[in-house]
C-alpha cells in the first residue's frame, strides 16, 4: 500500500522537467529546483498553498476550542442562573464576583463567541483552509496566482488572531457590545467597560482580518480565472471551486464595507466625529455628538453581515455537493442548476441585508422591499436541497465519515433554513426579532451546518493533506454525538424563542413573561456542553492521525477530481510531472458502459469509447 | 485534594480510552476489517439514520406538543391575533416541508446504501424536474410574501387619529414614560437639559410641555388604539412587549413609533390565566449593557373609564417640580423682550409684503 509512494524529494525534484503553464510558474519552478529551503520558509513562512491551508485549519481549530469554551461558560449561566460558580474563579478571576458571573463579562462572552465563530472559525478556518487547499489542486495549478500574497493573507490573519486573543485578557475585558457591535454601545466606554480598550483591539483586529480576507479573495479569484489547466473550462469546474470562487467574490465586494463601518466607528470613538452618534446623555453628561445615525452603522454592518452568512455557508455547500456525489457514486443532480443557484444566492445576498433591521425604525416601505427580496432567496436554496436529495436517489451510498457529515449538513440546512421563511417575513419578525428563535435559526443554518461542512471537508481531504486516514470509527462516534447533540441543543431553543425569550440576557428571572422553561434551558445547556466535549474526540483523532493514522492511497475515495491524481503527499508544485489536462466534467460516476464506477476528469473520451454519450468526444486543439 | 483526585481520575480515563482505541485498531488490522473498503459499519450507519429519524422525530413531536402550551405568550392586541395566525400558518407549511424532505433524506440514505454489485443510476439532470421544484417554492413564497406584506403594511401604517399617545424613553437601565397631558401634545424635550430631576430633558419654555406628566408604569385603555413614541437617551434599546406583539428599537437621535390596540385588561388576563399576579411586561430587547436583562416596565391595561380616572389623577411634571419650571421662567423672561422685538419685525415685514 505504502510501498511505492514517491518520496517527498522525488516529488519536488520531478517538477523541474515539467512543462510550465504560465510564466509565473516558471519562477516557482526555478525556485523549487534548489528546494533545500530553510524549515522556517517551508513550514512557517511558506508560500505553498497546501501549507497555508493547514495553517488556516490549525488556527481555526484553536479558535473553535476557544469559541466553544466561551459558549459553555455562558450556557452554564443560562442553565443555572441561581447557582454560584465559585469553582470557576481560578480561571476567570475577578469576573466571578461573590460566586456570580459578572453580567458585563457575560456579554463579553457572548460577543466574543459570535465574533470568533463567525469570522475566525467559519470564515478564515473554513474558507481559508479549503479555498487554499483545493483551488490549485482541483483546477490543476501548481500554486495560487501569488504565493506571496497568500502567505501574507495567513500572517495578517495570524496577527489579527493575536490581537483578538490578547483582548480576552485585558483589565476592562474584551468587546462586549454583541458581535454586531452596534454603536452607541460599542462607541462609549461609559456605557460598558468592554467598549474601551477591548473594543479598540476588536476594531484593529478586524481591520487586519479584513486585509487578510481581501488578500486571500483576490488571489482565489485570480487563480480560478487564470490558472485552470488545459481543458478545464468554467463548465467543467467542480462545484467546490464554483462555491469558493463566488465566496471570494462576495467577500471582496462586502468586506470593504465593514472596513468602512469600522473606520467610521474608530473616528467616532477617537476623533469626536458624529457618524453614528447623536443626542446622547450618559453617565451624567450630555455629549457633543449630533446628527449621526446609529442606524447607518447597521446598514453598513449588514451590507457585509448578510453576505457574510453566505460566505460561511457556500464553501460548505460546495464541498458537500462534491462529497455527496462521490459517496453516492452518482453525478451531482443538476450540475448547472447548482451553479445557477449559487449565482442566484450570491447576487441576492447583496440585496437582503435590511431584513436584520425590520424593527429598527427603518421606513416600513423599505421593510416591504427587503421582505420580498429575502423570501426570493429561499428559492435557490430550495433548489439546492432538492438537488442534493435527488443525488442520493438510486445511488450506491458509502457512509464514510465525510458522507455522514454531508448528510447531516443537508438535514441541518433544511431545519435551519426553513425557519428563515418565518424570520424573513417582516410582520412575524416584529415578534421574533432578537429572540431565541433567531438564535436557534442561525445556529442551525449557518453555524452548525457550516461546521458540518467543515468536518465533512476535513474527513474527506485529510488523506490528501497529511497522507494518512482519519480513524473512521472515532469519526462515526464523533458524527453521531455531534448530530444528536446539535439537534438536542437547537430544536428546544425554538420553543424558548417562540415564547419570546430575548437573546443576550444574563438571566430571565426578572421577568414573569420569561419564567417558564427553566428546565428546558438547563437541558439545552447540558446538551451544549456535552456536544462541545464530544468535539475533543475529533481533535484527538485529528492530531493522532496526522502522525499515526493508517497510510492513505492516492485516491482513497475513488474520486474523479484532479487533486486525487497527485501523489499521496503532493510536494510544492502539486504534480511531479506535467499537469494533467481535463477532458470531462467532474461527475462521471457510475456511467453506463464504463469499466469502473468513476472516470477521473483527466481521462480523455477516446479512452472510454464504451461509455461515451453521443455528444461526448475530445475537442483537443 | 479533591481537585487532584478528579484530575487523576480524568488522566486515568484518558489513558484507558487511549489503550482501548489502540487495541481496537490492532484487532481491526488483525481481523482484516480495516482493509475492506466497505465494511459492516456501512449498514450500521444506514440503520442508525432510520433510527435517528424515527426516535428523533418522535422525541421532537412529543416535546413540541408537551411545550406547546408554554411557548405561546397569551395575545392581548388586535394585530397580535393576525400575526399569530400568520406565524402558525407558515409553521405548518414549513413543518410539512421539514417532515417530507427529512423522510426523503433518511429513507434514501437507508434504501440506497452500498450493495455489492449494484451500480448507481446515472442520472445527471432533468430540466423538467428542476423547473417544477423551482416554480413550486416560488409560488408558495409569493403567497407568504403577499400575506406578510398585507399584514406588515397594516401594522406599520399610520396610527388612527384618535390614538392615545404616550412616549417611552429608554436609558441605562430602565424605561421612562411620559404622557402629553390634557392638551394631547407632547412638549419639546432636549437631551442637553437632562439632569437628575429632569430626566426627560423637558424644555418648559414650550407651553405644550407644561401639562405633560411622567408615570412609573404604562397605563393604556382597552379597545383604544395606542401610539407609542419611542426614544432613547444613551444607547440603543428596544421596546419589546411580547403579549401585544410589539417591538421597536429606541434609537438615540431618531424617534421611532409603534401603534397597537390592546384587547384585554390586566384583570381580564389575570382571570383568563388564573394567575392573580400576572402583569404585562415591557422588556428591553437590544443589548444595552450590564443591566440589559433587568430593564423592565409594567404595563397596565385598564377599562376606558378606569384609564380616564387614572389619567385625571396624574400631576404634571411642571407642577411637581416648581423649581425646574421657575428656572425656565427666569430664562424666558430675559428672552421675552428679544422675542417681542423679532415678532414685531416679522409683523412689519408681513405688512410690507401685503401692501405689495
Interface residues (C-beta under 8 A of the other chain):
Chain A: X103 X104 X107 X177 X178 X182 X184 X185 X188 X191 X192 X277 X278 X279 X280 X281 X282 X286 X290 X291 X292 X293 X294 X295 X328 X329 X330 X331 X332 X333 X334 X335 X336 X337 X359 X360 X361 X364 X367 X368 X371 X372 X375 X376 X378 X379 X382 X383 X385 X386 X387 X389 X390 X392 X393 X394 X395 X396 X397 X398 X399 X404 X407 X410 X411 X414 X415 X418 X419 X421 X422 X425 X426 X427 X428 X430 X431 X433 X434 X435 X471 X472 X473 X474 X476 X480 X483 X484 X487 X491 X492 X495 X496 X498 X499 X500 X502 X504 X505 X506 X507 X508 X510 X511 X512 X513 X514 X516 X517 X520 X550 X587 X589 X590 X591 X592 X597
Chain B: X21 X24 X25 X28 X34 X37 X38 X41 X42 X45 X46 X48 X49 X52 X56 X60 X63 X64 X67 X70 X71 X72 X73 X82 X83 X86 X87 X90 X91 X93 X94 X97 X98 X101 X102 X104 X105 X108 X109 X112 X113 X114 X115 X118 X119 X120 X121 X122 X123 X124 X125 X126 X129 X130 X133 X134 X137 X138 X141 X144 X145 X148 X149 X151 X152 X153 X155 X156 X157 X172 X191 X192 X194 X201 X230 X233 X234 X235 X236 X238 X240 X242 X243 X245 X246 X247 X248 X249 X251 X252 X253 X254 X256 X277 X278 X279 X281 X283 X284 X285 X286 X287 X288 X289 X290 X291 X292 X293 X294 X296
